[in-house]
Amino acid sequence: MDEYSFTPDVLPEEFAEATGVLVKVGTSKIWSPEDNAKYADRIQPALLRYLLENFPQGKWNGRMTAVLTLAKKA
């Protein structure tokens, strides 16, 4: 197992798109189908707006950690 720490260097639009997908997966599990249909398409634009309003050039500079493992079937 290896652990890699990094600060992503992505455009705010790319970050909002990628994060929006993850948030939609979560909300699909907890929101009603009606709420999901009504609000899911608002997630990505809201994330982008938040980034642009709160971070220089809309770029979040937080550290991320990826844990990578490789398994082999015995």
N, C-alpha and C positions, 0 to 999 in steps of 0.2 A: 504494500500500500504506500502510495506517495501522496504528499500534500503540497499543493502549490498555492501561494498567495499572490494576488495581483490586483491592480487597479484597472478596471476596464476603460478602454479609450474608444468609446463608441459615440456616435451622434445621438442627441437626445431623442430623435425620432425612432432610431433603431432600439434604443433602450426602452422606450415606452411601448414599442411594438412587442418586444420579447417579454417584458414584464407583464404587459396586458394579457398575453396568452396565459401566463401562469395564474394571474388573478382570476381570469375567466374560468379556469378549471376549478379553482376553489369556490367561486361564487355559484357555479353550476351545481355544486353539492349542497349548498346551504340556502340558496334563494329558491323561491317557488318558480315553477316554469314560467308563470306570468311575469314575475319580476325580472327573471333572467332575460326573457324576450324584450322587455321594456328597457332595461338598463345596461345590458352587457356591451352594447356598442358604444356606450359613453365612457367606458373604462380607459381605453387607450388615449382618447383626446384629453381626459382629465389628468392622466399621468403626465402627458406631454406638457400640458399647461402648468402643472405643478413644478416640473423640472425647469421650465423656462422662467418661471416667476421666482424660483428660490435658489438657483445655482448659476454661477457665472457661465454664460453661453449655454445654459441648460445642461451642463455636464456635471453629473454626480461623481465625486471622486472617492467614494468609499472603497475600502479593501474588500475583496471577495476571496474565498478559499474554495478550491476544488480538491476533493479527495478522490483519487483515482486508484482503482484496484483492477487486478487481472486475475481471473480464475481459470483453472484448467480442469476439465472433467476427468475424473480418475478412471 
